[in-house]
Amino acid sequence: MTTETVRITVEGDAPYDVLIGRGLLGELRGLLGPKVAKVLVVHPRALRSTGEAVRDDLTAQGLEAILAEVPDGEEAKTAEVAAFCWTVLGQSDFTRSDAVVGVGGGAVTDLAGFVAATWLRGVRVVQVPTTLLAMVDAAVGGKTGINTAEGKNLVGSFHPPAGVLCDLDALDTLPPHDLRAGLAEVVKCGFIADERILELVEADVEAATDPHSPVLAELVERAVRVKARVVGEDLKESDLREILNYGHTFAHAVELVERYQWRHGAAVSVGLCYVAELARMAGRLSDADADRHRDVLQSLGLPTTYRGDRWPQLLDAMKRDKKSRGALLRFVVLDGIGRPSRLEGPDPAMLQAAYSEISSS
Ligand SMILES: NC(=O)c1ccc[n+]([C@@H]2O[C@H](COP(=O)([O-])OP(=O)(O)OC[C@H]3O[C@@H](n4cnc5c(N)ncnc54)[C@H](O)[C@@H]3O)[C@@H](O)[C@H]2O)c1
């Protein structure tokens, strides 16, 4: 199916373009810029043939392209894997005008971004996200990072890419669970800033979950526009960017309690339902808008409830979440669809009551 290529510019100190379409590999050279001579193509084991296709394309265009194959998923986001990439860069005499290309899910784009941010104090990186989550979230916005034994994303830096290539053809091989997990972030964008996203899912959930459908292409475009608008105004998470964390305080707590065995998008789905209940109880959100969270996410096959016997652990995890300010729990809540606001220091009884509302037992 042909889809017109969409170009979305992320503003800021160093503006860059996000391209969304199909068969976009030929656009990569342009995003890398004219000065680049060597490229490190970082890809996970599972996407070896995609990594090779990227390398061959760049080689055919006269660049020296070197592959760095890294482990799949979170195993790529370690200091050891970053050090492996630095070794390849060093042994290949990469200079400041050369570049890194990250081909993969959010784990690889986070790693590739971090390697680019740190090599010679920062070289260009172009991201080629291959999961829905990476297209609409991880690859756009300039946050890069790796994990340590003490926690996720504890080491990293802000290093905006020189460009992002969202080739929707990559989604053909993505397992349905991963596609749905990415849709949780898309739906989040719908609630905070673009109601049309919710309407598209409500109108045709089959199309919304079909990687070939123009509906999914439109959802990606709309979600990227929301993120681009927010990070273009506020790269470093001061105030506006915080709205992207809608649903994430509870989601991060679930991820921690589940020892990161849950997909991020699944945790975000439950987190959105939790914070909708909280806003409803605080008198901020109408019953209909709160119910809409559960209905939309449920229609996509995402979890909307969580086990009922984990409150002390969840509360403790939320208090330690890096997005909280001091001892005060702080949530992004909605005063209505597309109207994000803040709720600081809610009554502990209300926090627990909202949990009871989304408890499965
Ligand atoms: N930097 C940010 O702003 C930001 C935002 C959100 C999430 N993240 C990070 O993103 C990561 C999660 O990303 P994810 O959900 O994309 O998971 P992932 O990167 O772990 O990928 C999931 C799995 O899918 C495989 N895969 C990737 N693309 C595929 C494809 N097209 N077909 C088949 N298999 C494919 C991967 O090899 C991996 O095994 C986390 O590390 C999270 O911290 C970063």
Ligand as a Chemical Component Dictionary entry (heavy atoms), coordinates in Angstrom:
data_LIG
# 
_chem_comp.id                   LIG 
_chem_comp.type                 NON-POLYMER 
_chem_comp.pdbx_formal_charge   0 
_chem_comp.three_letter_code    LIG 
# 
loop_
_chem_comp_atom.comp_id 
_chem_comp_atom.atom_id 
_chem_comp_atom.alt_atom_id 
_chem_comp_atom.type_symbol 
_chem_comp_atom.charge 
_chem_comp_atom.model_Cartn_x 
_chem_comp_atom.model_Cartn_y 
_chem_comp_atom.model_Cartn_z 
_chem_comp_atom.pdbx_ordinal 
LIG N1  N1  N 0  13.980 7.886  25.125 1  
LIG C1  C1  C 0  12.698 7.975  25.391 2  
LIG O1  O1  O 0  12.113 9.061  25.430 3  
LIG C2  C2  C 0  11.923 6.723  25.618 4  
LIG C3  C3  C 0  10.528 6.764  25.665 5  
LIG C4  C4  C 0  9.826  5.570  25.825 6  
LIG C5  C5  C 0  10.516 4.369  25.958 7  
LIG N2  N2  N 1  11.877 4.356  25.905 8  
LIG C6  C6  C 0  12.614 3.103  26.020 9  
LIG O2  O2  O 0  12.217 2.251  24.955 10 
LIG C7  C7  C 0  12.443 0.896  25.351 11 
LIG C8  C8  C 0  11.260 0.041  24.933 12 
LIG O3  O3  O 0  11.163 0.106  23.542 13 
LIG P1  P1  P 0  10.303 -0.947 22.694 14 
LIG O4  O4  O 0  8.973  -1.097 23.302 15 
LIG O5  O5  O -1 10.420 -0.507 21.291 16 
LIG O6  O6  O 0  11.017 -2.331 22.969 17 
LIG P2  P2  P 0  12.422 -2.977 22.509 18 
LIG O7  O7  O 0  13.324 -1.980 21.925 19 
LIG O8  O8  O 0  12.888 -3.733 23.698 20 
LIG O9  O9  O 0  11.950 -3.974 21.372 21 
LIG C9  C9  C 0  11.131 -5.060 21.687 22 
LIG C10 C10 C 0  11.567 -6.303 20.925 23 
LIG O10 O10 O 0  11.127 -6.212 19.572 24 
LIG C11 C11 C 0  12.202 -6.483 18.676 25 
LIG N3  N3  N 0  11.871 -5.715 17.473 26 
LIG C12 C12 C 0  12.083 -4.414 17.250 27 
LIG N4  N4  N 0  11.549 -4.047 16.083 28 
LIG C13 C13 C 0  10.994 -5.158 15.544 29 
LIG C14 C14 C 0  10.280 -5.414 14.346 30 
LIG N5  N5  N 0  10.010 -4.445 13.462 31 
LIG N6  N6  N 0  9.854  -6.673 14.111 32 
LIG C15 C15 C 0  10.078 -7.657 15.021 33 
LIG N7  N7  N 0  10.738 -7.475 16.172 34 
LIG C16 C16 C 0  11.188 -6.232 16.434 35 
LIG C17 C17 C 0  13.419 -6.043 19.437 36 
LIG O11 O11 O 0  14.587 -6.654 18.958 37 
LIG C18 C18 C 0  13.072 -6.508 20.855 38 
LIG O12 O12 O 0  13.366 -7.851 21.040 39 
LIG C19 C19 C 0  12.700 0.909  26.843 40 
LIG O13 O13 O 0  14.060 0.707  27.065 41 
LIG C20 C20 C 0  12.303 2.323  27.268 42 
LIG O14 O14 O 0  13.038 2.776  28.374 43 
LIG C21 C21 C 0  12.581 5.499  25.736 44 
# 
loop_
_chem_comp_bond.comp_id 
_chem_comp_bond.atom_id_1 
_chem_comp_bond.atom_id_2 
_chem_comp_bond.value_order 
_chem_comp_bond.pdbx_ordinal 
LIG N1  C1  SING 1  
LIG C1  O1  DOUB 2  
LIG C1  C2  SING 3  
LIG C2  C3  SING 4  
LIG C2  C21 DOUB 5  
LIG C3  C4  DOUB 6  
LIG C4  C5  SING 7  
LIG C5  N2  DOUB 8  
LIG N2  C6  SING 9  
LIG N2  C21 SING 10 
LIG C6  O2  SING 11 
LIG C6  C20 SING 12 
LIG O2  C7  SING 13 
LIG C7  C8  SING 14 
LIG C7  C19 SING 15 
LIG C8  O3  SING 16 
LIG O3  P1  SING 17 
LIG P1  O4  DOUB 18 
LIG P1  O5  SING 19 
LIG P1  O6  SING 20 
LIG O6  P2  SING 21 
LIG P2  O7  DOUB 22 
LIG P2  O8  SING 23 
LIG P2  O9  SING 24 
LIG O9  C9  SING 25 
LIG C9  C10 SING 26 
LIG C10 O10 SING 27 
LIG C10 C18 SING 28 
LIG O10 C11 SING 29 
LIG C11 N3  SING 30 
LIG C11 C17 SING 31 
LIG N3  C12 SING 32 
LIG N3  C16 SING 33 
LIG C12 N4  DOUB 34 
LIG N4  C13 SING 35 
LIG C13 C14 SING 36 
LIG C13 C16 DOUB 37 
LIG C14 N5  SING 38 
LIG C14 N6  DOUB 39 
LIG N6  C15 SING 40 
LIG C15 N7  DOUB 41 
LIG N7  C16 SING 42 
LIG C17 O11 SING 43 
LIG C17 C18 SING 44 
LIG C18 O12 SING 45 
LIG C19 O13 SING 46 
LIG C19 C20 SING 47 
LIG C20 O14 SING 48 
# 
